[in-house]
Amino acid sequence: MYKNFNRHDCFTSEMMTMTMDIIKATEDDSLKNMAYGLFDGYLYDNLLPKAIEVGVSKEIENKIKGLKKAIEMYIQLTGNSKTQI
C-alpha cells in the first residue's frame, strides 16, 4: 500500500537530496524503486521496513525516517493529493 502526496509542494531541496542519497546507497531494486516513487508522490508503507531488511546504514535509515515523518505530516495537513507530472 502507499499514500499519495504532491511532491512539488511537499519536498524541499534537502528532501530531494536525501531521496537521492537513499537511492545511491542501495543495490536492492525493490527499495530503489520505492525511493524513486517518492519523486512521483508515492510514499510506500513498507519503505522503512524494506530498508531495514536489506541492511541500509543507520544514516540512511534515519534519512528515510525523516522523510517519512515530513511527508506524513504534510499529508495530515493537506490530505492525499497527486503530484502533477
C-alpha positions, 0 to 999 in steps of 0.5 A: 500500500502507499499514500499519495502526496504532491511532491512539488509542494511537499519536498524541499531541496534537502528532501530531494537530496536525501531521496537521492542519497537513499537511492545511491546507497542501495543495490536492492531494486525493490527499495530503489524503486520505492525511493524513486516513487517518492519523486512521483508522490508515492510514499510506500508503507513498507519503505522503512521496513524494506530498508531495514531488511536489506541492511541500509546504514543507520544514516540512511535509515534515519534519512528515510525516517525523516522523510517519512515523518515530513511527508506524513505530516504534510499529508495530515495537513493537506490530505492525499493529493497527486503530484502533477507530472 
